[in-house]
Amino acid sequence: MENKGLAYHILKAVEQLETRIADKVATTLLEKMTELDGTLSSTEPFLKDKELCEHLQISTSHFYKIKRANKKIFPVYDLGGSKRYKLGEVACFFKSKE
């Protein structure tokens, strides 16, 4: 029984480590892609979630699932309590997740 408990805790630690490494890699890739992509200008408009989903041609429920699963690294701006997104940054984020 003791071995099962130890194995469980080791497995959980490894899973957490995998998640942290994946998040770090995704964040680094997103930063590098943003640096290299000239389309991500500061004049790019902020979009509401529905507008963004229309541009990306995805459902809002799919968008929220992805955003929730990647909440620490998802490119979002908080403008006075309202969440807004830049199309180029979100598109790069999706490319980095492929």
Buried (B, 14 or more C-beta within 10 A) or exposed (E): EEEEEEEEEEEEEEEEEEEEEEEEEBBEBBEEBBEEBEEBEEEEEBBEBEBBBEEBEEEEEEBEEBBEEBEEBBBBEEEEEEBBBBBBBBBBBEEBBE
